[in-house]
Amino acid sequence: MRAWPALLLAPLAALFAISAGYALVPAACGGDWSWALHLAFLLPLVFCVVAGARAARAMKGRKDPFLPLVATWTAALFSLVIAAAWATALIIPACMP
């Protein structure tokens, strides 16, 4: 049962992070809201890592660990997606001249 959040909510967390990142760029450029832009990537990344760890722990003692294994790799993939989007926000400034 601990594998479902990693399987279903990790892609939604990545979608939220990317959407919120795009939506917060004008606010980060217009004022001192750059912390909100980074927070929009940090919280979903932490959620994906924790959900993936819980799914990995769910594999112990199971005869057929297929669902927790897929959930773990799904959370890992979307953690990388969020980290790549955050790295882009760190490298490229919000206000381009």
N, C-alpha and C positions, 0 to 999 in steps of 0.2 A: 504494500500500500504506500510505502514511502517513495516509490519510483514515479508515481504519477505527476507530482509537481515538476520534476525535472523533465519529464517527457512532454507535458502540455504547456506549462507556464514559462519554461525557459525561452522558447521562441517568441512568446508574447512579451517577455521582458526585453528581449533584443529589439523587437519592434517598437516598444515603448521608448527605449533608450535612443534609438535612431530618430524617431519622430520628435521626441522632446528636445533632442540635440538640435535638430533643424529649427524647431519652433523658438528656441531660446537664443539663437544667434542674434537677432535684432536687439533683444534686451541686453545681451552681453556686450554688444557693440555700442549701444546708445548710453549705457551707464555702467555702474560697477556691479554687474550681475554675472561676471565670469564664474563665480563660485557655483551658481545655480546650474550653469552649463556642465561643469565637472561633476556636480552632484547627480545630474540626470544620467550620467554614465556610471557613476560609482555604485549607486544603490541597486540597479539591475544586475551589475556584475557580481556584487556580493550575493545577491539572491541566487544567481545561476551557480555560483561556486558552492554555496551551501546546499542547494537542491541536488547538485551532482554528487556531493559528498554523502548526502543521505541516501541517494540511490545506490551508490557504491557500497555503502554499509548494508543495504537491503539484500545484496547478493550472498552474504554469508549464510550458510546453512540451508540454502535452497537447492532443490534437485535440478530445477530448470531455471537458470539465472538469465534467461533471454531478455525479458522485459526490463529488469534493473540494469542490465548491460547496455541495452539500447538507450535507456534513459540517461545513464551516465555519460555515454558518448554524445548524446544530444545536448546535454547541459555543457559538456566540454566544448563542443563546436560553437554553440551560441555564446559561451564565455569568450571565446576567441573573436567572434564577430563584434561583441561589445568592446573588447579591448582594442581591436583594430580601429573602430570608430572613435574611441576615446583618444587613441594615439594620434589620429588625424586632427582632432580638436586641440590636442596639445602642441602639435607641430605647426599647423596653419593657424594664424591668428584670426579671431572672429571678424575683425575690421580690416578688410583688404583695401589698400589705397586705390 
